Amino acid sequence: FLMFREETVYATTYDSHLLSGRYCVPTNETLKADVLAFSGPLGLERLHKGFGGFKDCWLVVFFAVVVAVIVSLVYIFLLGSLKDAGNVIICGCLIAVSIFLFLVAILFFMSASHGSPIFSREKYMDLNVFFKRVSEGQALVASMVSGFICLLLSFSSLSFFTNVNGHESKMETLIEASWSALMHMKSLFFIPPILAICKFFLTWLLCYNFMTLVSVGMYDDYRIVVEGELFAGMSKNFYFDPMMWWGIAMYAYATGGLWLLEIFTSLGQFVISWCAVIYYFTSKDEDNEKVDIRKVAWKGLRIALRYHLGSIMLGASAIWLFRIPRMIAWIWSESLPHSDSNCGLASLNCCWKPIGSCFDACAGSKSDRKKAAGKWQSGDSVLQQWSKDAYQDVTIRTTHFFPAKEKAQKFIQSQSTVKKLTGECRPCTFIGVLAGGIAGFVVCYCTLSFGSSFNDPAKSGFVVDPLMVAFVAFFLCAHIAYDFCALLDHMADSLLYCFAYNKKFNKKTVDRFVPEEIQDLIGGEEIEKLTKPQHSWTGKAQPDMFVSTWSKKIHHTFHQWTQAGQAEH
């Protein structure tokens, strides 16, 4: 027996406006705050539904990857081919980044006045991304915190300019040495684009399956209550259980995904190390120049996959994790403003030095920070041993990763000049990674936000949360740019390691193998000392140790006695 009943329910209407081009939210601030609250439909639930954007966004992400590859290639080409202008490019990028972050910080701080007097309230709330995602009170707090962070990063960029400016001669020479090696091994330029394609498809696979993973939930079909007992009926209620996928997805799945991505990065670093060894220990020609080595990268790739895949996978399991505290220690010791900072602009130094003094008072002087960071960067530190330097020893001695990571640091620490120069090209990598990541982020976010195919809810390609996809694109493009920058950074460190190895085990052949750029950096006099014996075969012993000395003395004594006898007669 079925009974149908039709009723009319009257609901109170309310005015609404469009938010982020995707949601109609109440204009009433109280209702709007409930909708935008963390537990509301546009809070945690929006974050959960945002993972659905990983379904139809990959054409845009691929386009962002292509842009990042082009930007990275142009960046390393300018650094390598222009030589002396490389430092100008890096410093120019740092100043541009500092100005950009300073303007962003001002934009966030204007949230206190809702954009007044430059923007209207509506225009400013449309520009500030936080007012599109959370309630007005939460957006104000988030804007002030983000403004402070951007201001700190702006100051750090100018201070970082001081660090780069103080090491420009060494960095330029190392970049020149790396570029010269790349010109003799042009096949290496094909490795990063291949790794970029592999990383793109791997990220696609990981994110698509991640979307499936976080959609897991539970069915509640016991919804009929009869005399206090639950019975299964025709209706069911599906609900997500965040605690079910939080531990698995955010820890196990994310950690495994990062490890898989790092395998390709470690593979590229191994190939660069292997090619650097082949390049260094190839004798010079009659003109004292290195010769071209064709197809060396392909041979290095084959050897890596055939003989050293275990060491590459083992190193990739933890190198990415220890890279984070190493970078923090480096920024802490080198990039923060200090009392002796020089931002490169004389008109700003009068304001810059007090800022540096404030940082010294709060965080300690630069010498104290370097001393504290030096404990992390020592050769005995686990953080330093689990680094790409281990692959240099794996290639040159054909050994396992575990003994190689310790041996590599011993070699580097034992050579004071090599220890000082290792990592000097790190600023190039830092700027290149940021440039590639930002380029990919901007392309992806703008395309998904303003493209009609991805911004229209009526179309199948609609992306719920472009910002989430853009952050994934930033991470992927930055990861890809790191492989391109390794062509200069890791190549320079590998050549220095080969020099240290050559100096320790067969220093007489250093002049035969060392590249001209490394020789100019180390110093011709020091190289010449290495090729000469430290101890002469003769002439350094005491004269009394030789029979000829005593025979001369005896002959001289008898000669004097003879002359004395003749004088008496």
Salt bridges, closest charged atoms under 4 A:
GLU7 OE2 - ARG5 NE 3.05
GLU45 OE2 - LYS49 NZ 3.03
ASP126 OD1 - LYS132 NZ 3.95
GLU136 OE2 - HIS114 NE2 2.78
GLU136 OE2 - ARG121 NH2 3.07
GLU176 OE2 - LYS83 NZ 3.97
GLU262 OE2 - ARG323 NH2 2.61
GLU262 OE1 - HIS479 NE2 3.77
ASP292 OD1 - HIS184 NE2 3.86
GLU334 OE1 - LYS366 NZ 3.77
GLU334 OE2 - LYS370 NZ 3.72
ASP360 OD1 - ARG369 NH1 3.49
ASP393 OD2 - ARG397 NH2 2.81
GLU406 OE2 - LYS405 NZ 3.93
ASP465 OD2 - ARG133 NH2 2.86
ASP483 OD2 - LYS199 NZ 2.62
ASP493 OD2 - LYS388 NZ 3.23
GLU526 OE2 - LYS503 NZ 3.44
GLU528 OE2 - LYS532 NZ 3.33
ASP544 OD1 - LYS553 NZ 3.30
